[in-house]
């Protein structure tokens, strides 16, 4: 009887742990609706949604990386450099001094160039990690500074503010990514987040590539022995993270209608927090896109809720750090409980 009660308590605890992010989100919504004026107003929720879109897209790429047992500290810098690339192409075009000409591209072409360069930056991370055997933390810490440096070099630290384009040059319409979908109150960034989340979720759960990603995080050595091209998968995972970062840079730049080298500073922390809060294990091998999206909502609500309550940026940083630490601790508790329940189940079956 006592054993059955203990097993029941463990199952209840596991259920609560698995649903912890959603529970926390509900509690936060209730808390800030009471403590922050107009937190549930349409305007405030619209602002939260715009921020969640940015954190969520970054976190989706980060989720893939963490599942493989890695980390990507360069996502915020890639977003910043991507915004500067897009902004520079609109305002200044591509100057070919050797030919004495300046090329201007349409907005769709600028977006394509920017996301491809973002993927290349992510691929550089993956190559450094796999081919030169550099730890992901060190490799992406280094490229974080490199990409941020290039973002500043692109404009000598200045801002590109003339992003409306010129009809005569055929480069107008960039602001569409920062606006609401025509005839609705839904931000374009939210729609992009939903599309990326659906595709990323299906790939992770329904395709061989997704299974390989999960397998590598679970046991890299066994994955190699089973014939999975581990290095190739990791490189593509980091390329996907760079792709997501570039999209965030485009959306953020469009929302501001200006490109600044500071875009994306410290956003890697929001991406990591959203991913881990959503149930992605820092040990690798475990993670879902749906959980990551809920985690992004938690981060968005915390950040905007604290701002509306008048909490200073200094305390916000402390609280975000504590959230990350707490999320990792809870993840470890869940892993230990799962191992304990698995051992109990084996003993009962003997």
Secondary structure in CASP SS format (residue, H / E / C, confidence):
PFRMAT SS
TARGET T0000
AUTHOR 0000-0000-0000
METHOD secondary structure of the structure
MODEL  1
X C 1.00
X H 1.00
X H 1.00
X H 1.00
X H 1.00
X H 1.00
X H 1.00
X H 1.00
X H 1.00
X H 1.00
X H 1.00
X H 1.00
X H 1.00
X H 1.00
X H 1.00
X H 1.00
X H 1.00
X H 1.00
X C 1.00
X H 1.00
X H 1.00
X H 1.00
X H 1.00
X H 1.00
X H 1.00
X H 1.00
X H 1.00
X H 1.00
X H 1.00
X H 1.00
X H 1.00
X H 1.00
X H 1.00
X H 1.00
X H 1.00
X C 1.00
X C 1.00
X C 1.00
X C 1.00
X C 1.00
X C 1.00
X H 1.00
X H 1.00
X H 1.00
X H 1.00
X H 1.00
X H 1.00
X H 1.00
X H 1.00
X H 1.00
X H 1.00
X H 1.00
X H 1.00
X H 1.00
X H 1.00
X H 1.00
X H 1.00
X H 1.00
X H 1.00
X H 1.00
X H 1.00
X H 1.00
X H 1.00
X H 1.00
X H 1.00
X H 1.00
X H 1.00
X C 1.00
X C 1.00
X C 1.00
X C 1.00
X C 1.00
X C 1.00
X C 1.00
X H 1.00
X H 1.00
X H 1.00
X H 1.00
X H 1.00
X H 1.00
X H 1.00
X H 1.00
X H 1.00
X H 1.00
X H 1.00
X H 1.00
X H 1.00
X H 1.00
X H 1.00
X H 1.00
X H 1.00
X C 1.00
X C 1.00
X E 1.00
X E 1.00
X E 1.00
X C 1.00
X C 1.00
X C 1.00
X C 1.00
X E 1.00
X E 1.00
X E 1.00
X C 1.00
X C 1.00
X C 1.00
X H 1.00
X H 1.00
X H 1.00
X H 1.00
X H 1.00
X H 1.00
X H 1.00
X H 1.00
X H 1.00
X H 1.00
X H 1.00
X H 1.00
X H 1.00
X H 1.00
X H 1.00
X H 1.00
X H 1.00
X H 1.00
X H 1.00
X H 1.00
X H 1.00
X H 1.00
X H 1.00
X H 1.00
X H 1.00
X C 1.00
X C 1.00
X C 1.00
X C 1.00
X H 1.00
X H 1.00
X H 1.00
X H 1.00
X H 1.00
X H 1.00
X H 1.00
X H 1.00
X H 1.00
X H 1.00
X H 1.00
X H 1.00
X H 1.00
X H 1.00
X H 1.00
X H 1.00
X H 1.00
X H 1.00
X H 1.00
X H 1.00
X C 1.00
X C 1.00
X C 1.00
X C 1.00
X E 1.00
X C 1.00
X C 1.00
X C 1.00
X C 1.00
X C 1.00
X C 1.00
X H 1.00
X H 1.00
X H 1.00
X C 1.00
X C 1.00
X C 1.00
X C 1.00
X H 1.00
X H 1.00
X H 1.00
X H 1.00
X H 1.00
X C 1.00
X E 1.00
X C 1.00
X C 1.00
X C 1.00
X C 1.00
X C 1.00
X C 1.00
X E 1.00
X H 1.00
X H 1.00
X H 1.00
X H 1.00
X H 1.00
X H 1.00
X H 1.00
X H 1.00
X H 1.00
X H 1.00
X H 1.00
X H 1.00
X H 1.00
X H 1.00
X H 1.00
X H 1.00
X H 1.00
X H 1.00
X H 1.00
X C 1.00
X H 1.00
X H 1.00
X H 1.00
X H 1.00
X H 1.00
X H 1.00
X H 1.00
X H 1.00
X H 1.00
X H 1.00
X H 1.00
X C 1.00
X H 1.00
X H 1.00
X H 1.00
X H 1.00
X H 1.00
X H 1.00
X C 1.00
X C 1.00
X C 1.00
X C 1.00
X H 1.00
X H 1.00
X H 1.00
X H 1.00
X H 1.00
X H 1.00
X H 1.00
X H 1.00
X H 1.00
X H 1.00
X H 1.00
X H 1.00
X H 1.00
X H 1.00
X H 1.00
X H 1.00
X H 1.00
X H 1.00
X H 1.00
X H 1.00
X H 1.00
X H 1.00
X H 1.00
X H 1.00
X H 1.00
X H 1.00
X H 1.00
X C 1.00
X C 1.00
X E 1.00
X C 1.00
X C 1.00
X C 1.00
X C 1.00
X C 1.00
X C 1.00
X C 1.00
X H 1.00
X H 1.00
X H 1.00
X H 1.00
X H 1.00
X H 1.00
X H 1.00
X H 1.00
X H 1.00
X H 1.00
X H 1.00
X C 1.00
X C 1.00
X C 1.00
X C 1.00
X C 1.00
X C 1.00
X C 1.00
X C 1.00
X C 1.00
X C 1.00
X C 1.00
X H 1.00
X H 1.00
X H 1.00
X H 1.00
X H 1.00
X H 1.00
X H 1.00
X H 1.00
X H 1.00
X H 1.00
X H 1.00
X H 1.00
X H 1.00
X H 1.00
X H 1.00
X H 1.00
X H 1.00
X H 1.00
X H 1.00
X H 1.00
X C 1.00
X C 1.00
X C 1.00
X C 1.00
X H 1.00
X H 1.00
X H 1.00
X H 1.00
X H 1.00
X H 1.00
X H 1.00
X H 1.00
X H 1.00
X H 1.00
X H 1.00
X H 1.00
X H 1.00
X H 1.00
X H 1.00
X H 1.00
X H 1.00
X H 1.00
X H 1.00
X H 1.00
X H 1.00
X H 1.00
X H 1.00
X H 1.00
X H 1.00
X H 1.00
X H 1.00
X H 1.00
X H 1.00
X H 1.00
X H 1.00
X H 1.00
X H 1.00
X H 1.00
X H 1.00
X H 1.00
X H 1.00
X C 1.00
END
